Amino acid sequence: MLGSTHGTFTTDLRARVDACGEHHAGRVVVHDVAAVEGDTDVSGRPLHAPVPELDRFFRPEVVAVVGASDAEGRPNTGITRQLIDWAGRVGARVVPVHPARTAVFGIDCVPSVDELDESVDLAVLLVADPLPVIEQLAASKVKFAVAFASGFAETGEEGARAQERLAAAVGRSGLRLLGPNTNLNAFERFREDLDGPAIALITQSGHQGRPVFTLQELGVRLSHWAPTGNEADLETADFISYFAHRPEVGAIACYVEGLKDGRSFLLAADQAARRRVPVVAVKVGRTEAGARMAASHTGKLTGADRVVDAAMRQFGVIRVDGLDQLQDTAALLARARRPVADGVVVYSISGGTGAHFSDLATAAGLTLPTLSQARQDELHQWIPEYLSVANPVDNGGHPVGDWRGRKIIDAILADPEVGVLICPITGPFPPMSDKLAQDLVEAAEETEKLICVVWGSPVGTEEAYRTTLLGSSRVATFRTFGNCIGAVRAYLDHHRFTTGYRSPFDGAPRTPSPSFRKAQALMRPGHRLSEHAAKQLLRAYGIRVPREQLVTSAAAAVRAAGLVGYPVVMKASGAQLAHKTELGLVKVGLTSASQIRDAYRELTDIARYEGIDLDGVLVCQMVGRGVEMVVGVTHDSLFGPTVTVGLGGVLVEVLNDAAVRVPPFGEREARDMLGELRGRALLDGVRGAPPADVDALVEVVLRVQRMALELDGELAELDINPLMVLPRGQGAVALDALAVCR
């Protein structure tokens, strides 16, 4: 965890303001939003996140406390007292509201919100049922309200209906509501003696934010805490958008139990990415049973958490698992300067420690460059020749105890390939560890590069840790190897992601393509399309399918085979057929008229026996061998249409090897999807096979994405399996397809 702050980050803070807009009286005027508010994509969904004006929520001038009390022993009394204290700190005036009191804590009361005779910025509702008060507040022009009351959606169906009524009343009132089922975290006492970039905290469970809030005791600044509760109105996305525009915010830390609206969350994450403000999130629910009954392979590949995970990565949200990781990663990202290089050097007083840490760092994807021979020769001036200094650098211990220690650190930092120096100190050994810690702190003050220390002692009371390391605003101090490695990787990934970031929403289609009109004529609401009809849908979007004809007699099948060209494949075609091979409804490699006639009779007999209605039999071109892939579309309840690509054929069910994205996305993201596949090497050619036409595969993914966007609301599922990706330069062919209309 990073230690106490002072003025070393002022330049970085000004640079952020210069990049994002002007800072006037605590507010930001933004100039760089590419999308226009109100702009929508081809499916009518917004392309821009409106930034809520929350200044008067966090810094109100007048606060009405409805249900205020000063009676001893009443829960509202303690809350009222805390709100009065908070109002004093932020310069607000409190107006107690109570029907039976003339004053609370010596402050004059008004009997009801109807009798508020002045403009109120924030109404805090200390009542069991906030609904009647919300309706009264509508006429009072109150800007914000907070509802602490529980008993809403968290309690089940009846509570959910009550919350819907509350949300509807808020919508009619024109005010914005925090809660219900929230708490006092927004009104905590924040340390005002800390400076530099701060963490803004968003939590749906107040207690889960405590570890991040207490970072202040280690010198890490917090600027805001938004406890969103049940999110009947204001949600996590609103606060992300707002905090991303605050120049004092260096990182946004979130604890999320459930997303209210996936699209709003991504638009907010996009706002943060545009401004290079990192968002670090714990999202619970990795083990949620996301499997849905679906006709397609694609539907079975995209569980709910897999979509959440992919969507977060797609828009640069850094997902972590533990609250300790949330603390460490958010603190590092809030305060560390931009990296000057991606290379990481591990420096230790023990060869074993260095080797262990390097193994873990390399496995996590960090780049540990081998130091040049000239650099190694320089280090061997102070480190014995028999010790390795290639990276990791092992100093043998003794050099850190004298003037040589600082020389070694400076030499490593001088290497142009090095952007991060990590020094794991597994345990305190004062003759060495204390001097090493001091040298690292002093070096950090003189370099633009990131220096991290892992202090492995479980005690944490040592002077070198408590005073030297935590007293530095430039050294990032961790307690575990894993948290350090995860935070450094997130730091490098974030800056790599945001450098040259172009919002996918800027390139989203606004108007339907000519393909849309052709495809719409093929849709049958509430029905599954036959393979033949599904392939016509693909053809409408320019996706290549085999030459084929749909026939209804053996004689027609023979004529079709002559036109298609031998050898051929014959398949039963019908809307009820999801997977034909298991029923014996596919015949491959037919080379003569007699085989065609026999196959036709067999296919129709099987269908008749199984009680399957056919629209005919397909006579298809045989396509050369390639890499079998699956590309598809499913509809996610949070994010809408999603696009999946993975290994196809029989491998789709054996390996479950797939990547998913939420449209819109561009070519780079489509290629990144392929890079996530465990079987990616198959596309490069293995065991003498030629490389596959990856460009054609990417083109299919992008065309399917266009289809998903334009047919959102009409297409429930699409499954192209297999998509045969032929050798480089020969394209890709959809051999089979399944489509389900909504």
C-alpha positions in Angstrom: 0.0 0.0 0.0 1.3 3.5 -0.8 2.2 5.6 2.1 1.5 9.2 3.1 1.2 11.9 0.4 2.7 15.2 -0.2 3.1 17.5 -3.2 4.8 15.1 -5.6 1.7 14.5 -7.7 0.7 18.1 -8.5 2.1 18.0 -12.0 0.2 14.8 -12.8 -3.0 16.3 -11.4 -2.8 19.4 -13.6 -2.1 17.3 -16.6 -5.3 15.3 -16.0 -7.3 18.5 -15.7 -5.6 19.8 -18.9 -6.6 16.6 -20.8 -10.2 16.5 -19.5 -11.4 20.0 -19.3 -11.3 23.0 -17.0 -11.7 22.9 -13.3 -13.8 25.7 -11.9 -14.9 25.9 -8.2 -14.7 22.2 -7.7 -16.5 21.3 -11.0 -15.2 20.1 -14.3 -16.2 21.5 -17.6 -15.6 18.7 -20.1 -14.6 19.4 -23.7 -13.6 16.1 -25.1 -16.7 13.9 -25.3 -16.9 12.5 -28.8 -20.4 11.1 -28.7 -23.3 13.6 -28.5 -25.7 13.1 -25.6 -28.9 11.7 -26.9 -27.1 10.0 -29.8 -28.3 6.4 -30.3 -27.1 3.3 -32.1 -28.9 1.4 -34.8 -31.0 -0.5 -32.1 -31.9 2.8 -30.4 -29.6 2.4 -27.4 -27.7 5.4 -26.1 -24.1 6.0 -27.1 -23.2 8.5 -24.4 -23.5 8.4 -20.6 -25.0 11.5 -19.2 -22.9 12.8 -16.3 -25.2 13.4 -13.3 -24.7 16.7 -11.5 -23.8 15.4 -8.1 -21.9 18.3 -6.7 -24.9 19.4 -4.5 -25.2 15.8 -3.2 -21.7 15.7 -1.8 -21.4 19.4 -1.1 -24.9 20.7 -0.3 -25.8 24.1 1.0 -29.0 23.1 2.8 -29.8 19.6 4.2 -33.3 18.6 5.4 -33.3 15.7 7.9 -36.8 14.2 7.7 -37.5 12.3 11.0 -34.7 14.1 12.9 -34.5 13.3 16.6 -32.5 14.2 19.7 -34.3 11.7 22.0 -31.8 9.6 23.9 -31.8 5.9 22.9 -33.5 6.4 19.5 -31.6 5.2 16.4 -32.4 8.4 14.5 -30.7 10.5 17.2 -27.3 9.1 16.4 -27.8 9.5 12.7 -29.1 13.1 13.2 -26.0 13.9 15.2 -23.7 12.5 12.6 -25.4 14.4 9.8 -25.2 17.6 11.7 -21.4 17.0 12.2 -21.0 16.2 8.6 -22.9 19.3 7.5 -20.7 21.4 9.6 -17.6 20.0 7.9 -18.9 20.6 4.3 -20.4 24.0 5.1 -24.1 23.0 4.9 -27.0 24.2 7.0 -29.3 21.5 8.5 -33.1 21.9 8.6 -34.7 19.2 10.9 -38.1 18.0 9.9 -40.4 16.5 12.5 -44.2 16.8 13.0 -44.1 16.9 16.8 -40.9 18.8 17.7 -40.1 22.5 17.5 -36.3 22.0 17.7 -33.8 19.2 17.4 -30.3 19.7 19.0 -31.2 23.3 19.4 -32.0 23.7 15.6 -35.5 24.9 14.7 -37.7 22.3 13.1 -40.3 22.5 10.4 -43.3 20.1 10.8 -43.2 18.6 7.3 -41.4 18.8 4.0 -44.5 20.7 2.6 -43.5 23.6 4.8 -39.9 23.9 3.7 -39.7 27.5 2.6 -36.2 27.4 1.0 -34.3 25.5 -1.6 -33.1 22.2 -0.3 -30.2 20.4 -2.0 -30.4 17.1 0.0 -33.2 15.5 2.0 -32.1 12.6 4.3 -35.1 10.4 5.0 -35.1 8.8 8.5 -38.5 7.2 8.0 -39.6 3.6 7.6 -41.6 4.3 4.4 -40.0 6.8 2.2 -42.6 6.7 -0.5 -45.1 9.3 0.9 -42.2 11.7 1.6 -40.8 11.3 -2.0 -44.2 12.3 -3.3 -44.2 15.4 -1.0 -40.7 16.3 -1.9 -41.7 16.6 -5.6 -43.4 19.9 -5.0 -40.5 21.2 -2.9 -37.9 21.0 -5.7 -35.5 19.1 -3.6 -32.5 18.0 -5.7 -31.4 14.8 -3.9 -32.7 12.4 -1.3 -31.3 9.5 0.6 -33.5 6.6 1.8 -32.0 4.4 4.5 -35.1 2.2 5.0 -34.8 -1.5 4.2 -37.5 -4.0 3.3 -37.3 -3.5 -0.4 -35.9 -5.7 -3.3 -33.5 -7.4 -0.9 -36.4 -9.1 0.8 -38.1 -10.8 -2.1 -40.9 -10.3 -4.6 -43.1 -8.1 -2.4 -40.2 -5.9 -1.5 -39.2 -5.7 -5.2 -42.7 -4.4 -6.0 -42.5 -1.8 -3.3 -39.1 -0.7 -4.7 -40.7 -0.4 -8.2 -43.3 1.9 -6.8 -40.6 3.9 -5.1 -38.6 4.2 -8.3 -41.7 5.3 -10.2 -42.4 8.0 -7.6 -38.8 9.2 -7.9 -39.1 9.3 -11.6 -42.2 11.5 -11.4 -40.6 13.8 -8.8 -37.6 14.9 -10.7 -35.2 14.4 -7.8 -32.5 11.8 -7.6 -32.5 9.2 -4.9 -29.7 7.2 -3.2 -31.0 3.9 -1.9 -33.1 2.5 -0.4 -31.3 0.1 1.9 -28.2 2.4 2.1 -26.3 3.8 5.0 -24.2 6.8 6.3 -21.0 6.1 4.4 -21.4 9.1 2.1 -21.3 11.3 5.2 -18.1 9.8 6.8 -15.2 12.0 8.1 -12.5 12.0 5.4 -9.0 13.1 6.3 -8.3 16.5 4.9 -4.5 16.5 5.6 -3.8 14.2 2.6 -3.2 15.4 -0.9 -2.4 14.0 -4.3 -4.8 11.9 -6.5 -7.5 10.2 -4.4 -9.6 7.1 -4.5 -13.3 7.5 -5.0 -15.2 4.6 -3.5 -18.5 3.0 -4.6 -20.1 0.1 -2.7 -23.4 -1.7 -2.7 -22.6 -3.1 0.7 -21.2 -0.5 3.1 -19.2 -2.8 5.3 -17.3 -4.1 2.3 -15.9 -0.6 1.7 -14.3 -0.4 5.1 -10.9 -1.8 4.1 -10.6 0.8 1.3 -11.8 3.6 3.6 -9.2 2.8 6.2 -6.4 3.2 3.6 -6.5 6.8 4.9 -4.7 5.6 8.0 -1.8 4.5 5.8 -1.7 7.9 4.0 -3.8 7.1 1.0 -6.4 9.9 0.2 -10.1 9.1 -0.3 -12.3 11.8 -1.8 -15.8 10.3 -1.9 -17.8 7.3 -0.8 -21.1 6.4 -2.6 -23.0 3.6 -0.9 -25.5 2.8 -3.6 -27.7 0.3 -1.7 -30.6 -1.1 -3.8 -30.1 1.4 -6.6 -33.8 2.3 -7.1 -32.5 5.4 -8.9 -28.9 6.4 -8.6 -26.6 3.5 -9.5 -23.0 2.5 -9.7 -22.7 3.8 -13.3 -23.9 7.3 -12.3 -21.1 7.6 -9.7 -18.5 6.2 -12.1 -19.4 8.8 -14.7 -19.3 11.6 -12.1 -16.1 10.5 -10.4 -14.4 10.1 -13.8 -14.8 13.9 -14.3 -13.4 14.9 -10.9 -9.8 16.1 -11.3 -8.9 15.0 -7.8 -9.9 11.4 -8.4 -7.0 9.2 -9.4 -8.9 5.9 -9.4 -12.4 4.6 -8.7 -12.8 1.5 -6.5 -16.1 -0.4 -6.6 -17.7 -3.3 -4.7 -20.5 -4.5 -6.9 -23.0 -7.2 -6.0 -25.2 -6.7 -9.0 -25.4 -4.4 -12.0 -28.7 -2.5 -12.4 -28.1 -2.0 -16.1 -25.3 -3.4 -18.2 -25.4 -0.7 -20.9 -25.2 2.1 -18.4 -22.3 0.5 -16.7 -20.3 0.2 -20.0 -21.1 3.8 -21.0 -19.8 4.9 -17.6 -16.7 2.7 -17.9 -16.2 4.3 -21.4 -16.3 7.7 -19.8 -13.6 6.7 -17.4 -11.4 5.1 -20.2 -11.7 8.3 -22.3 -10.2 10.2 -19.4 -7.7 7.5 -18.4 -9.2 7.1 -14.9 -8.8 3.5 -13.8 -11.8 1.7 -12.4 -11.1 -1.3 -10.1 -14.0 -3.5 -9.2 -14.8 -6.5 -7.0 -17.9 -8.1 -8.7 -19.3 -10.9 -6.7 -21.1 -13.8 -8.4 -18.4 -15.7 -10.2 -20.0 -19.0 -9.2 -23.5 -17.9 -10.2 -25.3 -20.6 -12.2 -25.2 -18.7 -15.5 -26.2 -21.7 -17.6 -29.4 -21.2 -19.5 -31.5 -23.6 -21.4 -30.5 -22.7 -24.9 -30.9 -24.4 -28.3 -27.5 -23.2 -29.5 -23.9 -24.1 -28.5 -23.3 -20.3 -28.1 -26.0 -20.0 -25.5 -24.3 -22.7 -23.4 -21.0 -21.0 -23.7 -22.0 -17.6 -22.4 -22.8 -17.8 -18.7 -23.7 -14.6 -17.0 -20.4 -14.1 -15.2 -18.4 -14.8 -18.3 -20.2 -11.9 -20.0 -19.6 -9.6 -17.1 -16.0 -10.5 -17.0 -15.5 -9.9 -20.8 -17.5 -6.7 -20.8 -15.3 -5.3 -18.0 -12.1 -6.2 -19.7 -13.5 -4.8 -23.0 -13.9 -1.4 -21.4 -10.8 -1.4 -19.3 -12.4 -2.1 -15.9 -9.9 -4.0 -13.7 -11.6 -6.9 -12.0 -10.1 -8.2 -8.8 -11.4 -10.9 -6.4 -10.6 -9.7 -2.9 -11.0 -6.6 -0.9 -7.2 -6.6 -0.2 -6.6 -6.6 -3.9 -9.1 -3.8 -4.3 -7.1 -1.7 -1.8 -3.7 -2.4 -3.2 -4.6 -2.1 -6.9 -6.7 1.0 -6.5 -4.0 2.7 -4.4 -1.3 2.0 -6.9 -3.3 3.0 -9.9 -4.5 6.2 -8.2 -1.1 7.5 -7.4 1.6 6.0 -9.6 2.9 8.0 -12.6 2.5 6.7 -16.2 5.0 4.0 -17.0 8.0 4.8 -19.1 8.6 1.2 -20.1 6.9 -2.2 -19.6 10.0 -4.1 -18.3 10.0 -5.3 -14.7 13.2 -6.0 -12.7 13.1 -8.1 -9.6 15.8 -7.1 -7.1 16.4 -9.0 -3.8 18.9 -9.8 -1.2 18.2 -13.5 -1.7 18.5 -15.6 -4.8 15.7 -17.9 -3.7 13.4 -14.9 -3.1 14.2 -13.4 -6.5 13.7 -16.7 -8.4 10.4 -17.4 -6.6 9.0 -14.0 -7.3 10.2 -14.0 -10.9 8.4 -17.3 -11.6 5.2 -15.9 -10.3 5.6 -12.6 -12.1 6.4 -14.3 -15.4 3.4 -16.7 -15.1 1.2 -13.7 -14.5 2.3 -12.1 -17.8 4.8 -9.5 -16.6 7.8 -8.9 -18.9 11.1 -9.5 -17.2 13.7 -8.4 -19.7 17.2 -9.8 -19.5 19.5 -6.9 -18.6 22.2 -6.1 -21.2 25.7 -7.5 -20.8 27.0 -4.0 -20.3 24.4 -3.4 -17.5 25.3 -6.7 -15.9 29.0 -5.8 -16.0 28.2 -2.6 -14.3 26.3 -4.3 -11.5 29.1 -6.7 -11.0 31.2 -3.8 -9.8 29.3 -4.0 -6.6 27.8 -7.6 -6.7 30.1 -10.7 -6.6 30.6 -12.3 -10.1 29.2 -15.6 -9.0 25.7 -14.1 -8.4 23.2 -13.7 -11.3 22.3 -10.1 -12.2 20.6 -10.8 -15.5 17.1 -10.4 -13.9 16.2 -11.2 -11.2 19.1 -9.4 -9.7 20.6 -11.1 -6.6 22.9 -8.9 -4.6 23.9 -11.5 -2.1 22.9 -9.4 0.9 26.0 -7.6 2.1 26.1 -4.8 -0.6 22.8 -3.4 0.7 24.4 -2.5 4.0 26.7 0.2 2.7 27.1 2.7 -0.1 26.9 0.0 -2.8 23.2 -0.6 -2.2 22.1 2.7 -3.7 24.6 2.4 -6.6 22.9 -0.9 -7.5 19.4 0.5 -7.4 20.4 3.5 -9.5 22.1 1.3 -12.1 18.9 -0.8 -12.5 16.7 2.2 -12.8 18.9 3.7 -15.5 18.2 0.8 -17.9 15.8 2.1 -20.6 13.9 -1.2 -20.7 13.0 -1.0 -17.0 9.8 0.7 -16.0 9.2 -1.1 -12.7 11.6 -2.2 -10.0 10.1 -4.7 -7.5 12.0 -5.6 -4.3 10.5 -8.4 -2.3 11.8 -8.3 1.3 10.5 -11.6 2.8 11.3 -10.7 6.4 12.9 -7.9 8.4 16.6 -8.3 9.0 17.5 -4.8 10.2 21.2 -4.7 9.3 20.1 -5.2 5.6 16.3 -4.6 5.3 16.3 -1.2 7.0 19.1 0.3 4.9 17.6 -1.3 1.7 14.2 0.2 2.5 15.7 3.7 3.0 17.7 3.5 -0.3 14.6 2.5 -2.2 12.6 5.4 -0.8 15.3 7.9 -1.6 15.7 6.5 -5.1 12.0 6.7 -5.7 12.0 10.4 -5.0 14.5 10.9 -7.8 13.0 8.7 -10.6 10.0 8.7 -12.8 9.9 4.9 -12.6 7.7 2.8 -10.3 9.4 1.2 -7.3 7.4 -1.5 -5.4 8.4 -3.2 -2.2 6.8 -6.4 -0.8 7.2 -6.4 3.0 6.7 -10.0 4.0 6.7 -9.7 7.7 3.3 -10.6 9.2 3.9 -8.3 12.1 3.9 -5.0 10.3 5.1 -3.0 13.3 8.7 -2.7 12.1 10.1 0.9 11.8 11.3 0.2 8.3 7.7 -0.7 7.3 5.6 1.7 9.4 7.8 4.8 9.0 10.2 4.4 6.1 8.0 2.6 3.5 4.6 3.8 4.4 6.0 7.3 4.9 6.8 7.4 1.2 4.3 8.6 -1.4 6.5 7.3 -4.2 7.1 3.7 -3.1 4.2 1.3 -3.5 4.3 -1.1 -0.5 2.5 -4.5 -0.5 2.3 -7.3 2.0 2.0 -10.2 -0.4 3.6 -11.4 -3.6 0.3 -12.0 -5.3 -1.2 -8.5 -4.6 2.0 -6.8 -5.8 2.1 -8.8 -9.1 -1.6 -8.3 -9.7 -1.5 -4.5 -9.1 1.6 -4.0 -11.2 0.1 -6.0 -14.1 -3.1 -3.9 -13.7 -1.1 -0.7 -13.7 0.8 -1.6 -16.9 -2.3 -3.0 -18.6 -4.4 0.1 -17.8 -1.9 2.5 -19.3 -1.4 0.3 -22.3 -5.2 0.1 -22.8 -5.9 3.8 -22.4 -3.0 5.0 -24.6 -4.7 5.9 -27.8 -8.1 4.6 -26.5 -10.9 5.0 -29.0 -14.3 4.5 -27.8 -16.2 1.7 -29.5 -19.4 3.7 -29.1 -18.0 6.3 -31.5 -17.8 3.8 -34.3 -21.2 2.1 -33.5 -23.6 2.1 -36.5 -26.4 4.7 -36.3 -28.5 3.6 -39.2 -29.5 0.2 -40.5 -27.5 -1.4 -43.4 -29.1 -2.7 -46.6 -28.5 -6.2 -45.1 -31.0 -5.4 -42.3 -33.9 -5.0 -44.7 -33.1 -8.4 -46.3 -32.7 -10.1 -43.0 -35.9 -8.7 -41.4 -37.9 -10.3 -44.1 -36.6 -13.7 -43.0 -37.4 -13.4 -39.3 -40.3 -15.4 -37.8 -41.0 -14.0 -34.4 -41.1 -16.6 -31.7 -39.8 -19.4 -34.0 -36.6 -21.2 -34.7 -35.4 -20.9 -38.3 -34.5 -24.0 -40.3 -30.8 -24.3 -41.4 -31.7 -23.2 -44.9 -33.5 -20.1 -43.6 -30.7 -19.4 -41.1 -28.1 -19.6 -43.9 -30.2 -17.1 -46.0 -29.9 -14.8 -43.0 -26.1 -15.2 -43.0 -26.0 -14.6 -46.8 -28.0 -11.4 -46.3 -25.1 -10.1 -44.2 -22.4 -11.2 -46.6 -21.3 -14.3 -44.7 -20.3 -17.0 -47.1 -22.2 -20.3 -47.1 -21.8 -23.4 -49.3 -23.6 -23.8 -52.6 -26.7 -25.6 -51.8 -30.3 -26.3 -52.8 -33.4 -27.2 -50.8 -35.3 -30.1 -52.4 -38.5 -32.0 -51.7 -38.0 -35.1 -53.8 -35.3 -37.7 -54.6 -35.3 -36.7 -58.3 -34.9 -33.0 -57.4 -32.0 -34.0 -55.1 -30.2 -35.7 -58.0 -30.6 -32.7 -60.2 -29.4 -30.4 -57.4 -26.3 -32.5 -56.8 -25.4 -32.1 -60.5 -25.7 -28.3 -60.2 -23.9 -28.1 -56.9 -21.1 -30.5 -58.0 -20.1 -33.8 -56.6 -19.2 -34.8 -53.9 -22.1 -33.4 -51.9 -23.5 -33.4 -48.3 -27.2 -34.0 -47.7 -29.0 -32.8 -44.6 -32.5 -32.8 -43.3 -33.8 -29.2 -42.9 -36.5 -28.1 -40.5 -37.2 -25.6 -37.8 -37.4 -28.2 -35.1 -33.9 -29.5 -35.9 -31.2 -28.1 -33.6 -28.6 -30.9 -33.8 -28.9 -33.2 -36.8 -25.9 -35.4 -36.6 -27.0 -37.2 -33.4 -30.2 -38.4 -35.2 -28.4 -39.5 -38.4 -29.8 -36.7 -40.4 -26.5 -35.8 -42.2 -24.9 -37.8 -45.0 -21.4 -36.8 -46.2 -19.3 -37.5 -49.3 -22.0 -38.7 -51.7 -20.7 -39.2 -55.2 -23.4 -40.7 -57.3 -27.1 -40.4 -58.2 -27.9 -43.7 -56.5 -26.3 -42.6 -53.3 -28.3 -39.4 -53.5 -31.6 -41.2 -53.9 -30.8 -43.6 -51.1 -29.8 -40.8 -48.8 -32.9 -38.8 -49.5 -35.2 -41.8 -48.6 -33.2 -42.5 -45.5 -33.3 -38.9 -44.3 -37.0 -38.5 -44.8 -37.7 -41.9 -43.2 -35.7 -41.0 -40.0 -37.5 -37.6 -39.8 -40.9 -39.3 -40.2 -40.0 -41.9 -37.5 -38.9 -39.2 -35.1 -42.0 -37.1 -35.8 -40.0 -34.2 -37.2 -41.5 -31.8 -39.8 -39.1 -31.0 -42.6 -39.2 -28.1 -45.0 -37.0 -30.2 -47.3 -33.6 -31.8 -47.7 -30.5 -29.7 -48.3 -28.0 -30.8 -51.0 -24.8 -28.9 -50.2 -21.4 -28.4 -51.6 -18.5 -30.3 -49.9 -16.1 -27.7 -48.5 -12.4 -28.4 -48.1 -10.9 -29.0 -44.7 -9.9 -26.2 -42.4 -10.2 -25.1 -38.8 -13.7 -25.6 -37.4 -14.9 -22.6 -35.3 -18.2 -21.5 -33.8 -19.4 -17.9 -34.0 -22.7 -16.9 -32.5 -25.0 -14.4 -30.8 -27.0 -14.6 -27.5 -29.0 -12.1 -25.6 -27.7 -11.3 -22.1 -30.3 -10.0 -19.6 -27.9 -7.2 -18.5 -25.9 -6.3 -21.6 -28.2 -7.2 -24.5 -26.7 -8.9 -27.5 -23.4 -10.6 -27.1 -21.1 -12.2 -29.7 -19.1 -15.4 -29.0 -16.3 -17.0 -31.0 -14.6 -20.3 -30.1 -13.4 -23.7 -31.3 -16.2 -25.4 -33.2 -17.3 -28.8 -34.3 -17.2 -31.4 -31.6 -14.6 -29.4 -29.7 -17.2 -26.8 -28.7 -18.7 -29.2 -26.3 -15.5 -30.9 -25.2 -13.3 -27.9 -24.5 -15.8 -25.0 -23.9 -13.1 -22.8 -25.4 -14.7 -19.5 -26.3 -14.4 -15.7 -25.9 -17.3 -13.3 -25.7 -17.8 -9.5 -26.3 -20.5 -7.0 -26.0 -21.2 -4.9 -29.2 -20.1 -2.5 -30.3 -16.5 -3.4 -30.8 -13.9 -3.1 -33.6 -11.4 -5.2 -35.4 -8.8 -5.1 -32.7 -11.2 -6.4 -30.1 -12.3 -9.2 -32.5 -8.6 -10.2 -32.9 -8.2 -10.1 -29.1 -11.1 -12.5 -28.8 -9.1 -15.1 -30.9 -6.0 -14.4 -28.7 -7.9 -15.5 -25.6 -8.7 -19.0 -27.0 -6.7 -21.8 -25.6 -6.7 -23.4 -29.0 -5.6 -20.2 -30.8 -2.5 -22.1 -32.2 -4.8 -24.2 -34.4 -5.4 -21.1 -36.5 -1.6 -20.7 -37.0 -1.3 -24.2 -38.4 -0.1 -27.3 -36.5 1.3 -30.7 -37.5 1.9 -29.5 -41.0 -1.5 -27.9 -41.6 -1.4 -24.5 -43.3 -2.2 -21.3 -41.4 -6.0 -20.5 -41.4 -7.5 -17.4 -43.0 -7.7 -15.4 -39.7 -8.6 -12.2 -41.6 -11.7 -13.9 -43.0 -12.7 -15.2 -39.5 -12.4 -11.7 -38.1 -14.6 -10.4 -40.9 -17.3 -13.0 -40.0 -17.1 -12.0 -36.3 -17.6 -8.3 -37.3 -20.5 -9.1 -39.7 -22.2 -11.2 -37.0 -21.7 -8.3 -34.6 -23.5 -6.0 -37.1 -26.3 -8.5 -37.3 -26.6 -8.7 -33.5 -26.9 -4.9 -33.3 -29.4 -4.4 -36.1 -31.6 -7.4 -35.1 -31.5 -6.7 -31.4 -35.0 -7.4 -30.2 -35.7 -9.8 -33.0 -32.8 -12.3 -32.8 -32.6 -14.3 -29.6 -29.8 -16.7 -30.6 -27.5 -17.4 -33.6 -25.1 -20.3 -33.9 -22.8 -20.8 -36.8 -21.2 -24.2 -36.1 -19.0 -25.2 -37.7 -17.6 -22.1 -39.5 -14.9 -23.7 -41.6 -11.9 -21.4 -41.7 -10.0 -22.4 -44.8 -6.3 -21.9 -45.4 -5.0 -18.3 -45.6 -6.5 -16.4 -48.5 -9.4 -18.9 -49.1 -11.9 -17.4 -46.7 -14.4 -18.9 -44.2 -17.6 -20.8 -44.9 -20.6 -21.3 -42.6 -21.4 -25.0 -42.9 -24.3 -25.0 -40.5 -26.4 -22.4 -38.8 -29.1 -22.1 -36.2 -31.2 -19.0 -35.5 -33.9 -18.4 -32.9 -36.2 -15.4 -33.3 -37.6 -13.5 -30.3 
